[in-house]
Amino acid sequence: MTAHPEAPETATATYVFAVSRRLDPAVLAGLTGLAAGFPVRGLAFGSLTAVVQHVPADEFTQEAWQERLSDRAELERCARAHHEVVTRAANCGPTVPLALATLYRGDDRARQALAEDTPRFAATLDRVEGHAEWGVKVWVPAAAPQRPETAAAPSLRGGGGAGRAYLERKRGLRQAREHHHERALRIAEDVDAALRRLATAARRLRPHTPEMTGEKNRVQVLNAAYLVTAVREGDLRDAAETWRRRTGVDVEVSGPWVPYSFVGEG
């Protein structure tokens, strides 16, 4: 999420949300976008159309964006507004969302820069047309915590037998944790392999840590995105449910989304 390297110098800058092949201006009506008072609109370049908005230049400099990055509430507001515009544009057809904070000094500069990237935009629009992104997360129960009475070290007066028993218990707990972890990874791989067979493309994303999710009783072992045609969406949901029943783990499916995860591919 970095601003365009050319900082705007005029009163307004041109913020670019996305690029589409087919865009009905009516779908953008009523959107606030990133700056109230400036309409969200289409900007044609060649056979494609960018979804843009004028924004106050002094409020959208690189320095201003750095401040937003440190303000979680403001950054979330911008991200939600950006996503709302992209989603609305995608209702008209395949859409390439651009990164948050894609800015140019004006419409002419935006049109020129985007036109130079027309081949990539066209190829991406061809690839995602008729598809949507679906997210799948697999969660497994966290390993059972070690009980204090099990973990307690034996008294020295207990003799060698007690010491050996303690070590055996420790070894058993370690092996159980390792088995639990290995099984979780196998399930993640199996689920991913099954869903990839239904998708045109797939991406493995970094699983969210417990610190990010706030989850204490389960661990995320798969965080993936799948590019799926409309006719295979039901198959993907059914496959996820089958794996949930077969393994007993939580398989969360979300979508359909604009294919954010697949617009940067060659």
Stockholm file with secondary structure:
# STOCKHOLM 1.0

chainA/1-266         MTAHPEAPETATATYVFAVSRRLDPAVLAGLTGLAAGFPVRGLAFGSLTAVVQHVPADEFTQEAWQERLSDRAELERCARAHHEVVTRAANCGPTVPLALATLYRGDDRARQALAEDTPRFAATLDRVEGHAEWGVKVWVPAAAPQRPETAAAPSLRGGGGAGRAYLERKRGLRQAREHHHERALRIAEDVDAALRRLATAARRLRPHTPEMTGEKNRVQVLNAAYLVTAVREGDLRDAAETWRRRTGVDVEVSGPWVPYSFVGEG
#=GR chainA/1-266 SS CCCCSSCCCSSEEEEEEEEESSCCGGGGTTCCTTSTTSCEEEEEETTEEEEEEEEEGGGSSHHHHHHHHTCHHHHHHHHHHHHHHHHHHHTTSCEEECCTTCEESSHHHHHHHHHHTHHHHHHHHHHHTTEEEEEEEEEEECCCCCCHHHHCCCCGGGHHHHHHHHHHHHHHHHHHHHHHHHHHHHHHHHHHHHHHTTCSEEEEECCCCHHHHCCSSEEEEEEEEEEEEGGGHHHHHHHHHHHHHHHCCEEEEEEEECCGGGTTCC
#=GC SS_cons         CCCCSSCCCSSEEEEEEEEESSCCGGGGTTCCTTSTTSCEEEEEETTEEEEEEEEEGGGSSHHHHHHHHTCHHHHHHHHHHHHHHHHHHHTTSCEEECCTTCEESSHHHHHHHHHHTHHHHHHHHHHHTTEEEEEEEEEEECCCCCCHHHHCCCCGGGHHHHHHHHHHHHHHHHHHHHHHHHHHHHHHHHHHHHHHTTCSEEEEECCCCHHHHCCSSEEEEEEEEEEEEGGGHHHHHHHHHHHHHHHCCEEEEEEEECCGGGTTCC
//
